[in-house]
Amino acid sequence: MPITKAEASRLARRTGMKQDDFSVLNDGILTLLNNADTKACVFLLTDSADVNAEGMCSVYEIRPKGCQTYPYVLDTADAAVRDEGCPHRSQFGPPPEGMETVLLNLEERIVREGSSD
């Protein structure tokens, strides 16, 4: 999950973790890490790699915008769609009105930050 520098900073402050403990720079874009054992986000409290395992987001109140909007993502035509990689996508309705704008704005912020490094 791509995150902004401001989101990374907030996560570090609020969790007491170092940014390197929960994110990595991929082609200039900060991205949340997955837990090596569970293959899930480092902030997901779970003991299992099973996609249907119980889990809870430990940073829910301060979760990044990409997490808030997931499973809605942009397709190659910049239309909001449910992510094909989400195993629970059928539990979500069509993207809400205006989701393209939200996702395009988020993408623009993330890309702009990545290109300024």
C-alpha positions as CSV (number, residue, x, y, z in Angstrom):
1,M,0.0,0.0,0.0
2,P,1.6,3.3,-1.1
3,I,1.6,6.0,1.6
4,T,2.5,9.7,1.7
5,K,5.4,11.0,3.7
6,A,3.0,12.8,6.1
7,E,1.2,9.5,6.7
8,A,4.5,7.7,7.4
9,S,5.5,10.5,9.8
10,R,2.1,10.3,11.6
11,L,2.4,6.5,11.8
12,A,5.9,6.7,13.2
13,R,4.9,9.3,15.8
14,R,1.7,7.5,17.0
15,T,3.2,4.0,17.0
16,G,6.7,4.8,18.3
17,M,8.0,2.7,15.4
18,K,10.8,3.7,13.1
19,Q,9.6,4.4,9.5
20,D,12.0,1.6,8.3
21,D,10.1,-0.9,10.5
22,F,6.8,-0.4,8.6
23,S,7.7,1.0,5.2
24,V,10.1,0.7,2.3
25,L,10.9,2.9,-0.6
26,N,10.0,1.3,-4.0
27,D,10.9,3.4,-7.0
28,G,10.7,6.5,-4.9
29,I,7.2,5.6,-3.5
30,L,6.9,4.8,0.2
31,T,5.0,1.5,0.6
32,L,3.8,-0.3,3.7
33,L,5.6,-3.5,4.5
34,N,4.0,-6.9,5.0
35,N,4.8,-9.1,7.9
36,A,7.1,-11.9,6.8
37,D,5.1,-14.6,8.7
38,T,1.5,-13.5,8.0
39,K,2.1,-11.9,4.6
40,A,-0.3,-9.2,5.8
41,C,0.3,-5.5,6.5
42,V,2.6,-5.1,9.5
43,F,-0.2,-3.2,11.3
44,L,-2.7,-6.0,10.9
45,L,-3.0,-7.9,14.2
46,T,-3.2,-11.6,13.1
47,D,-1.3,-14.8,13.7
48,S,-2.2,-16.4,10.4
49,A,-1.3,-16.1,6.7
50,D,-4.7,-17.4,5.8
51,V,-6.5,-14.8,3.8
52,N,-9.7,-15.4,5.8
53,A,-8.0,-15.3,9.2
54,E,-9.3,-12.9,11.8
55,G,-7.4,-9.7,12.1
56,M,-7.6,-6.2,13.3
57,C,-5.9,-3.0,12.1
58,S,-3.8,-1.7,14.9
59,V,-3.7,1.8,13.4
60,Y,-7.3,2.0,12.2
61,E,-7.9,5.5,13.5
62,I,-4.8,6.9,11.7
63,R,-4.7,4.5,8.8
64,P,-3.4,5.9,5.5
65,K,-5.9,7.2,2.9
66,G,-5.1,4.3,0.6
67,C,-6.2,1.9,3.3
68,Q,-9.4,4.0,3.9
69,T,-10.4,3.7,0.2
70,Y,-9.4,0.1,-0.4
71,P,-10.5,-2.1,-2.2
72,Y,-11.2,0.7,-4.6
73,V,-8.3,1.4,-6.9
74,L,-7.8,3.1,-10.3
75,D,-7.7,1.0,-13.5
76,T,-5.6,1.9,-16.5
77,A,-8.3,4.3,-17.7
78,D,-8.3,6.1,-14.3
79,A,-11.7,4.7,-13.4
80,A,-12.4,3.6,-9.8
81,V,-12.8,-0.2,-9.6
82,R,-12.7,-2.9,-7.0
83,D,-9.2,-4.3,-6.9
84,E,-9.0,-7.7,-8.6
85,G,-6.4,-8.8,-6.0
86,C,-8.7,-8.3,-3.1
87,P,-10.1,-11.6,-1.9
88,H,-13.1,-9.9,-0.4
89,R,-14.0,-7.6,-3.3
90,S,-17.4,-9.2,-3.7
91,Q,-18.4,-7.9,-0.3
92,F,-18.1,-4.3,-1.5
93,G,-20.5,-2.5,-3.8
94,P,-19.6,-0.4,-6.8
95,P,-17.2,2.5,-6.1
96,P,-19.0,5.4,-4.5
97,E,-19.5,8.6,-6.6
98,G,-16.4,10.8,-6.6
99,M,-14.0,7.9,-5.7
100,E,-12.0,8.5,-8.9
101,T,-11.3,12.1,-7.8
102,V,-10.2,10.9,-4.3
103,L,-7.9,8.2,-5.8
104,L,-6.5,10.5,-8.5
105,N,-5.7,13.2,-5.8
106,L,-4.0,10.6,-3.6
107,E,-2.1,9.2,-6.5
108,E,-0.9,12.6,-7.5
109,R,0.3,13.4,-4.0
110,I,2.2,10.1,-3.8
111,V,3.8,10.4,-7.2
112,R,4.7,14.1,-6.7
113,E,6.5,13.1,-3.4
114,G,8.3,10.2,-5.1
115,S,9.5,12.4,-7.9
116,S,10.8,15.1,-5.5
117,D,13.3,12.7,-3.9
